[in-house]
Amino acid sequence: MDHVLTEEGYDVTPSLTTKPIDNIDEIKPDVVIVDDHIKGNKKGSEVIEELKSDTETEDLSAVLTSTSPDVPKKQKNAKRMTI
């Protein structure tokens, strides 16, 4: 996905771990795309929940990707957090 976005002219910070989230203030992304099963000390859904519960990043667009059958349930929970 990062290759396609880069070709389309987007500035991408690709990672297979949650490490860039620790530097989100420096990266200042327009959107965060994270897989629920990303390597790191938390799941992608937890990363998004933390971003949405922080006043500094609550308005940041976030996309959760996964092949897990639990994604629709997590999507509903995330929508409740943004209302």
C-alpha positions in Angstrom: 0.0 0.0 0.0 2.8 2.4 0.8 4.3 2.0 -2.7 0.9 2.9 -4.3 0.4 6.0 -2.1 4.0 7.2 -2.7 3.5 6.8 -6.5 0.3 8.9 -6.1 2.4 11.7 -4.6 1.7 11.1 -0.9 4.5 11.4 1.7 4.5 8.0 3.4 6.1 6.8 6.6 5.9 3.0 6.2 6.5 0.7 9.1 5.9 -2.9 10.1 5.7 -1.8 13.8 4.0 0.7 16.0 7.2 2.7 16.5 6.2 5.7 14.3 3.2 6.3 16.5 5.6 7.3 19.2 6.8 10.1 16.9 3.4 11.2 15.6 3.9 14.8 16.8 7.0 15.0 14.6 5.5 13.2 11.6 2.2 15.1 11.6 0.3 12.8 9.3 -2.9 13.6 7.6 -4.1 10.0 8.0 -2.9 6.9 9.9 -3.4 3.5 8.2 -2.6 0.6 10.6 -3.2 -3.1 10.5 -4.8 -4.6 13.6 -2.1 -7.2 13.8 0.9 -4.9 13.4 4.1 -5.8 15.3 4.5 -4.0 18.5 3.4 -3.8 22.1 -0.3 -3.0 21.0 -2.7 -3.9 18.3 -3.7 -1.5 15.6 -7.2 -1.0 17.1 -5.5 0.0 20.4 -3.4 2.5 18.5 -6.4 4.1 16.9 -8.3 4.1 20.2 -5.4 5.9 21.9 -5.2 8.4 19.0 -9.0 9.1 19.2 -8.9 9.6 23.0 -6.1 12.1 22.9 -7.1 15.7 22.3 -4.0 16.3 20.3 -4.8 13.6 17.7 -8.6 13.0 18.1 -9.3 14.7 14.8 -6.7 12.7 12.9 -8.2 10.4 10.2 -7.4 6.8 10.9 -8.0 3.6 8.9 -7.8 0.1 10.5 -7.0 -2.7 8.1 -7.2 -6.5 8.9 -8.4 -9.8 7.7 -9.8 -10.5 11.1 -13.5 -11.3 11.3 -13.6 -8.9 14.4 -13.1 -5.7 12.4 -16.8 -4.8 12.0 -17.2 -5.0 15.8 -14.1 -2.8 16.3 -15.4 -0.4 13.7 -18.6 0.1 15.6 -16.6 0.7 18.8 -14.5 3.3 17.0 -17.5 5.1 15.6 -18.9 5.4 19.2 -15.7 7.0 20.3 -15.9 9.7 17.6 -19.6 10.7 18.3 
